[in-house]
């Protein structure tokens, strides 16, 4: 399993839309959209868990590509922290 941190999301994106988009590359095990409780809206990021190989493929294919009008920025997480490095 791999965790992907997805940044630069629209504040109108839904878990269903993310599941459909990333699901083209394999099984999406879990999606956690980050909310700003005080604002009551999405802050533009999410964490997606996928099987390792499928998650790597999704990250390589989708990083920097537009999704609902915004370019996605995807990093692979290590111990709950987005790790830097080239996909």
GIWO-V443879 format. One record per residue. N is the residue number from 1. RES is the residue in one small letter. SS is DSSP state (helix for helix, strand for strand, loop for the rest). OMEGA is omega in whole degrees, -180 to 180 (999 if undefined). BURIAL is + if it has 9 or more other C-alpha atoms within 8 Angstrom, else -. Layout:
BEGIN
((N | RES | SS | OMEGA | BURIAL) (N | RES | SS | OMEGA | BURIAL))
END
This chain:
BEGIN
((1 | x | loop | 178 | -) (2 | x | strand | 176 | +) (3 | x | strand | 179 | +) (4 | x | strand | 173 | +) (5 | x | strand | -178 | +) (6 | x | strand | -179 | +) (7 | x | strand | 178 | +) (8 | x | loop | 177 | +) (9 | x | loop | 172 | +) (10 | x | loop | 178 | +) (11 | x | loop | 178 | -) (12 | x | loop | -178 | -) (13 | x | loop | 180 | +) (14 | x | loop | 176 | -) (15 | x | helix | 179 | +) (16 | x | helix | 179 | -) (17 | x | helix | 177 | -) (18 | x | helix | 180 | +) (19 | x | helix | 179 | +) (20 | x | helix | -177 | -) (21 | x | helix | -179 | -) (22 | x | helix | 180 | +) (23 | x | helix | 176 | +) (24 | x | loop | -178 | -) (25 | x | loop | 178 | +) (26 | x | loop | -177 | +) (27 | x | loop | 174 | -) (28 | x | strand | -176 | +) (29 | x | strand | -177 | -) (30 | x | strand | 175 | -) (31 | x | strand | 174 | +) (32 | x | strand | 177 | -) (33 | x | strand | -178 | +) (34 | x | strand | -179 | +) (35 | x | strand | 169 | -) (36 | x | strand | -176 | +) (37 | x | loop | -177 | -) (38 | x | loop | 180 | -) (39 | x | loop | -179 | -) (40 | x | loop | -180 | -) (41 | x | strand | 178 | -) (42 | x | strand | 180 | +) (43 | x | strand | 174 | +) (44 | x | strand | 177 | +) (45 | x | strand | 180 | +) (46 | x | strand | 173 | +) (47 | x | strand | -180 | +) (48 | x | strand | 176 | +) (49 | x | strand | 180 | +) (50 | x | strand | 170 | +) (51 | x | loop | -170 | +) (52 | x | helix | -175 | -) (53 | x | helix | -180 | -) (54 | x | helix | 178 | +) (55 | x | helix | 177 | +) (56 | x | helix | 180 | +) (57 | x | helix | 179 | +) (58 | x | helix | -179 | +) (59 | x | helix | -179 | +) (60 | x | helix | -177 | -) (61 | x | helix | -171 | -) (62 | x | helix | -178 | +) (63 | x | loop | 180 | +) (64 | x | loop | -178 | -) (65 | x | loop | -179 | +) (66 | x | strand | 174 | +) (67 | x | strand | -179 | -) (68 | x | loop | 173 | -) (69 | x | loop | -179 | -) (70 | x | strand | 178 | +) (71 | x | strand | 178 | +) (72 | x | loop | 172 | +) (73 | x | strand | -173 | +) (74 | x | strand | 173 | +) (75 | x | strand | 178 | +) (76 | x | strand | -177 | +) (77 | x | strand | 177 | +) (78 | x | strand | -179 | -) (79 | x | loop | 177 | -) (80 | x | loop | -179 | -) (81 | x | strand | 178 | -) (82 | x | strand | -179 | +) (83 | x | loop | 178 | -) (84 | x | loop | 179 | -) (85 | x | loop | -177 | -) (86 | x | loop | 177 | -) (87 | x | loop | 999 | -))
END
